[in-house]
Amino acid sequence: MPLTPDQEAEIADLRSTARPTLRTVSEGAEKHLYTAHPVLDHGFVRLIDYMGDDAAICQAARVSYGKGTKSVQNDEGLIRYLMRHWHSTPFEMCEIKLHVKLPVFVARQWIRHRTANVNEYSARYSILDREFYIPAPDALAAQSVVNNQGRGEALSGAEAERVLRYLTDDAMRAYDHYEEMISQDGQQGLARELARMNLPANIYTQWYWKVDLHNLLHFLRLRADTHAQYEIRVYADAICNIVRDWVPAAYAAFEDYRLGGATLSAKALDCVRRMLAGETVTQETSGMSKGEWREFDGVIGG
Ligand SMILES: Cc1cc2nc3c(=O)[nH]c(=O)nc-3n(C[C@H](O)[C@H](O)[C@H](O)COP(=O)(O)OP(=O)(O)OC[C@H]3O[C@@H](n4cnc5c(N)ncnc54)[C@H](O)[C@@H]3O)c2cc1C
């Protein structure tokens, strides 16, 4: 249960208080404001605030005095042009602020995206909750045999049961010791900033994360991808759903050119041209390494 009844009530209160504004409003984003979208077993993503919409991207691109929009079709065409040609600054005119609750090991991957503003829950000041990410059985997978940085088949039987028991018992034991160490009941009580070092990386943390649309799309391109670890990918997927509603034209262009598209090297393009001319090109005659060829083959659906 990610939210307490009090927290649910606070969100309902915020959602019931509307104010008139002269600012740009995205109906799609308004639909998400403040609502917690559950992710993993205790996590969530909440849209806290946003600036701009599809029209704001066009307004900036045209450096316009008014709204800067023409027909919807014209705006969509402009957004697709900007995305196709990596003309990225108009996308930086839109911003988003999220409240995210996530396991610490996911936060560690997420924080590598430096082009955002972050404020994290302080475990020096506050006591962390007894909340740990325990994978669902189908996410409890074995080490991949083809990819050192990945996972393969789900664990099964006694091994799966034992692993789940270790993950749960170790987390609970560590938290019991954490609570005991910070307790001031009949003892001085260890400082929270020290006691927390005993806690495992599957404990949940929270942060506010603010980023512009250009850098957000870069984050989503990397983290909604199948190469990203499942536990961060599900957060990226939840954010994709928000962005799709917030800036539908920009998201559609992003889906087309970045998520669904592919970049080909000069060698790969040469192979495509030779194939189109009727030549049978193999890895050996392609000039590409085995790994590169495998990826190229995946892209062209060979
Ligand atoms: C599948 C996957 C596996 C990964 N594996 C590893 C791993 O094994 N080990 C590891 O350490 N990391 C790993 N990473 C993290 C990765 O190397 C990047 O640090 C992370 O994806 C953030 O990307 P970024 O720097 O482009 O993003 P951001 O920090 O958001 O930066 C966005 C862009 O801004 C520019 N920029 C930002 N800061 C600077 C700067 N200081 N100097 C120059 N340009 C800057 C760059 O153009 C950059 O692309 C992995 C990431 C992925 C997606």
The ligand as a MOL file (V3000), in Angstrom:
LIG
                    3D

  0  0  0     0  0            999 V3000
M  V30 BEGIN CTAB
M  V30 COUNTS 53 58 0 0 0
M  V30 BEGIN ATOM
M  V30 1 C 21.2690 0.2560 -20.1580 0
M  V30 2 C 22.2120 1.1240 -19.3930 0
M  V30 3 C 23.3360 0.5700 -18.7910 0
M  V30 4 C 24.2200 1.3720 -18.0570 0
M  V30 5 N 25.3040 0.8030 -17.4440 0
M  V30 6 C 26.1530 1.5680 -16.7130 0
M  V30 7 C 27.2730 0.9910 -16.0250 0
M  V30 8 O 27.5170 -0.2000 -16.0960 0
M  V30 9 N 28.0700 1.8220 -15.2910 0
M  V30 10 C 27.8600 3.1570 -15.1980 0
M  V30 11 O 28.6100 3.8570 -14.5250 0
M  V30 12 N 26.8020 3.7330 -15.8340 0
M  V30 13 C 25.9560 2.9830 -16.5700 0
M  V30 14 N 24.8690 3.5610 -17.2030 0
M  V30 15 C 24.6570 5.0060 -17.0450 0
M  V30 16 C 25.0350 5.7880 -18.3280 0
M  V30 17 O 26.4170 5.6420 -18.6160 0
M  V30 18 C 24.7100 7.2850 -18.1400 0
M  V30 19 O 25.4600 7.7940 -17.0700 0
M  V30 20 C 23.2410 7.5270 -17.8630 0
M  V30 21 O 22.4500 6.8110 -18.7730 0
M  V30 22 C 22.9310 9.0080 -17.9530 0
M  V30 23 O 23.0190 9.3890 -19.3020 0
M  V30 24 P 23.4600 10.8470 -19.7170 0
M  V30 25 O 24.8000 11.1830 -19.1440 0
M  V30 26 O 23.3420 10.9310 -21.2130 0
M  V30 27 O 22.2910 11.7230 -19.0430 0
M  V30 28 P 22.3510 13.1540 -18.3520 0
M  V30 29 O 23.2810 13.1510 -17.2000 0
M  V30 30 O 20.9280 13.5700 -18.1130 0
M  V30 31 O 22.9440 14.0730 -19.4430 0
M  V30 32 C 22.2170 14.3560 -20.6460 0
M  V30 33 C 23.2020 14.8500 -21.6660 0
M  V30 34 O 23.7660 16.0760 -21.1870 0
M  V30 35 C 25.1520 16.1230 -21.5090 0
M  V30 36 N 25.9340 16.1950 -20.2640 0
M  V30 37 C 25.4370 16.1520 -18.9900 0
M  V30 38 N 26.4280 16.3030 -18.1120 0
M  V30 39 C 27.5750 16.4120 -18.8280 0
M  V30 40 C 28.9430 16.5660 -18.4820 0
M  V30 41 N 29.3590 16.6740 -17.2310 0
M  V30 42 N 29.8400 16.6450 -19.4700 0
M  V30 43 C 29.4670 16.5680 -20.7710 0
M  V30 44 N 28.1690 16.4080 -21.1600 0
M  V30 45 C 27.2460 16.3410 -20.1960 0
M  V30 46 C 25.4490 14.8820 -22.3340 0
M  V30 47 O 25.2440 15.1730 -23.6960 0
M  V30 48 C 24.3930 13.9140 -21.8900 0
M  V30 49 O 24.0970 12.9110 -22.8270 0
M  V30 50 C 23.9890 2.7770 -17.9420 0
M  V30 51 C 22.8600 3.3280 -18.5680 0
M  V30 52 C 21.9860 2.5310 -19.2800 0
M  V30 53 C 20.7700 3.1580 -19.9290 0
M  V30 END ATOM
M  V30 BEGIN BOND
M  V30 1 1 1 2
M  V30 2 1 2 3
M  V30 3 2 2 52
M  V30 4 2 3 4
M  V30 5 1 4 5
M  V30 6 1 4 50
M  V30 7 2 5 6
M  V30 8 1 6 7
M  V30 9 1 6 13
M  V30 10 2 7 8
M  V30 11 1 7 9
M  V30 12 1 9 10
M  V30 13 2 10 11
M  V30 14 1 10 12
M  V30 15 2 12 13
M  V30 16 1 13 14
M  V30 17 1 14 15
M  V30 18 1 14 50
M  V30 19 1 15 16
M  V30 20 1 16 17
M  V30 21 1 16 18
M  V30 22 1 18 19
M  V30 23 1 18 20
M  V30 24 1 20 21
M  V30 25 1 20 22
M  V30 26 1 22 23
M  V30 27 1 23 24
M  V30 28 2 24 25
M  V30 29 1 24 26
M  V30 30 1 24 27
M  V30 31 1 27 28
M  V30 32 2 28 29
M  V30 33 1 28 30
M  V30 34 1 28 31
M  V30 35 1 31 32
M  V30 36 1 32 33
M  V30 37 1 33 34
M  V30 38 1 33 48
M  V30 39 1 34 35
M  V30 40 1 35 36
M  V30 41 1 35 46
M  V30 42 1 36 37
M  V30 43 1 36 45
M  V30 44 2 37 38
M  V30 45 1 38 39
M  V30 46 1 39 40
M  V30 47 2 39 45
M  V30 48 1 40 41
M  V30 49 2 40 42
M  V30 50 1 42 43
M  V30 51 2 43 44
M  V30 52 1 44 45
M  V30 53 1 46 47
M  V30 54 1 46 48
M  V30 55 1 48 49
M  V30 56 2 50 51
M  V30 57 1 51 52
M  V30 58 1 52 53
M  V30 END BOND
M  V30 END CTAB
M  END
